[in-house]
Amino acid sequence: MSGGHWSSAAFKIQNILEEVGVDDYIKKDFSKLSKCLTDLGDALYDIINTLDYDISGDSFIKNKEEYQKYAIKLLKKSLR
């Protein structure tokens, strides 16, 4: 895959959200938001990476409807 279809976008997004989420100021004054940002980064990494593998042909999502349900559930969970 070598960077994937979207040039390692999943990692970049996760990294940015984690950088903001673990910032000392954000953790101290916005602790709930801090957790949401880091959880969202992890969820987006998982989703985008899986889609990237699917679109690049490295692996395939067999049941696209079920995967969408899973991905949406993962996103919602990260925002609680």
C-alpha positions as CSV (number, residue, x, y, z in Angstrom):
1,M,0.0,0.0,0.0
2,S,2.9,2.4,0.7
3,G,1.1,5.4,2.0
4,G,-2.2,4.3,0.6
5,H,-4.7,5.9,-1.6
6,W,-4.9,9.1,0.5
7,S,-1.2,9.5,1.4
8,S,-1.4,8.3,5.0
9,A,-4.3,10.6,5.8
10,A,-5.5,8.4,8.6
11,F,-2.2,8.7,10.5
12,K,-2.1,12.5,9.9
13,I,-5.6,13.1,11.2
14,Q,-5.0,10.9,14.2
15,N,-1.7,12.6,15.0
16,I,-3.2,16.1,14.8
17,L,-6.2,15.3,17.0
18,E,-4.0,13.5,19.5
19,E,-1.5,16.5,19.6
20,V,-4.4,18.9,20.4
21,G,-6.1,16.4,22.8
22,V,-3.0,15.8,24.9
23,D,-1.9,19.4,25.1
24,D,-1.5,20.3,28.8
25,Y,-3.8,23.4,28.5
26,I,-6.5,21.4,26.7
27,K,-6.3,18.5,29.2
28,K,-6.5,20.8,32.2
29,D,-9.2,23.3,31.0
30,F,-11.1,21.1,28.6
31,S,-10.7,17.6,29.9
32,K,-13.9,16.1,28.3
33,L,-13.0,17.7,25.0
34,S,-9.5,16.4,25.3
35,K,-10.7,12.8,25.6
36,C,-13.2,13.2,22.7
37,L,-10.4,14.5,20.4
38,T,-8.1,11.6,21.2
39,D,-10.9,9.1,20.9
40,L,-12.1,10.6,17.7
41,G,-8.6,10.5,16.3
42,D,-8.4,6.8,17.0
43,A,-11.8,6.1,15.5
44,L,-11.0,8.1,12.4
45,Y,-7.7,6.3,12.0
46,D,-9.4,3.0,12.1
47,I,-12.2,4.0,9.7
48,I,-10.0,5.8,7.2
49,N,-7.3,3.2,7.3
50,T,-9.8,0.4,6.6
51,L,-11.4,2.4,3.7
52,D,-7.9,3.1,2.4
53,Y,-7.1,-0.6,2.3
54,D,-10.4,-1.3,0.6
55,I,-10.0,1.4,-2.1
56,S,-6.4,0.5,-2.8
57,G,-7.2,-3.2,-3.1
58,D,-5.0,-4.4,-0.2
59,S,-8.1,-5.9,1.5
60,F,-11.8,-5.6,0.9
61,I,-14.8,-4.7,3.0
62,K,-17.1,-7.6,2.3
63,N,-20.3,-6.1,3.7
64,K,-20.2,-2.4,3.1
65,E,-23.6,-1.7,4.7
66,E,-22.5,-3.4,7.9
67,Y,-19.1,-1.6,7.9
68,Q,-20.9,1.7,7.6
69,K,-23.0,0.9,10.7
70,Y,-19.8,-0.2,12.5
71,A,-18.0,3.0,11.5
72,I,-20.9,5.3,12.5
73,K,-21.2,3.5,15.9
74,L,-17.4,4.0,16.4
75,L,-17.7,7.7,15.7
76,K,-20.6,8.2,18.0
77,K,-18.9,6.3,20.8
78,S,-15.8,8.5,20.4
79,L,-17.9,11.6,21.0
80,R,-19.5,10.5,24.3
